[in-house]
Amino acid sequence: MSSFNEMIKNITPEIYQSLKLAVEIGKWADGNKLTAEQRELSLQAMIAWEMQNLPEEERTGYMGPQECQSKATEVPNILFKSDAIH
């Protein structure tokens, strides 16, 4: 039996697209539902294949450059107001 990494190397773009569609709709091309284990393993295979074959911005879950929300909005300083210090 091949290792997971060997299996990923053998995934073609067509197989990747088939896995991706199956994960998205929860069914195989023949209409059979994916089990929870099949969905999990298919998603793992998709992500592993993407890491080897796609630029970061095209991978599953990519959200683009993000800034921490706390940095994006200024929080007022209510603990140490300048007029309260004497």
Secondary structure by P-SEA (a helix, b strand, c coil): cccaaaaaaaccaaaaaaaaaaaacccccccccccaaaaaaaaaaaaaaaaacccccccccccccccccccccccccccccccccc
